[in-house]
Amino acid sequence: MRVELLLSAGRGPQECAWALARLLCRLEADAGGRGLTTHRVQTVPGDRPDTYRSALVQIRGADAETFAASWTGTLCWQAPSPYRTSNGRKNWYVIARPCQLDAPATTFAEADVDVVACRTGGPGGQHRNKASTAVRATHRPSGLVVVVDTERHLSSNRRIALQLLRQRIEHDDEAARRAVTVARWRVHDELVRGNPIRVERPEPSGPDPQRGRRRSAPPRSSR
């Protein structure tokens, strides 16, 4: 099983990008401790070193879906700001949501198209209507249907019908890809500060989880 999880610092301050990098490492360590594998598909760096504005991580394993659900929602990294020592704030929030990498492309094959001759009304002459030169083409996998009667010959209308079906399928695939991209961008605006589903903190007297060896111990969580 495979799940893609998008982590975003939204429009938060630079500390949120710093928090995201730490939460990402904690998530990866947690996944490793549960026998899951992770892969950083894409990361968008923050303004400072070792920070991320967003990260798309792929999680693989038998329990990937359940694991991703446990990390879905508002996440909090609880630690003082490393950039503004006078700032008393300690809670830095990140949003995590499952998402699609891309919309699957529809494979077009003429064998998947049912083409039948039919008659249509309208101008064009009685000969064309009586001879049933129009065609109705149905692409079975998608359910798309086109009717073509612009030419006097059945073979010409069949050729045009197949071209129209191919174009409409390509158009629908492109629209689906745009929808996936838009859905991923919307995640960046969904961050709600407060009421996190997980609160993570640095290990006591331990190294920053963004640096050095990653630990596989399960994270400590609290409301």
Salt bridges, closest charged atoms under 4 A:
GLU4 OE2 - ARG2 NE 2.87
GLU15 OE2 - ARG84 NE 2.78
GLU28 OE2 - ARG40 NE 2.69
GLU28 OE1 - ARG214 NH1 3.21
ASP30 OD1 - ARG34 NE 2.84
ASP30 OD2 - ARG198 NH2 3.73
ASP50 OD2 - ARG211 NH1 2.92
GLU110 OE1 - ARG158 NH2 3.94
ASP112 OD1 - ARG140 NH2 3.82
ASP114 OD1 - ARG140 NH1 2.64
ASP172 OD1 - HIS171 ND1 3.66
GLU174 OE1 - ARG177 NH2 2.90
GLU174 OE2 - ARG178 NH1 3.74
ASP189 OD1 - ARG11 NE 3.02
GLU190 OE1 - ARG97 NE 3.23
GLU200 OE1 - ARG26 NH1 2.90
GLU200 OE2 - ARG198 NE 3.31
ASP208 OD1 - ARG22 NE 3.02
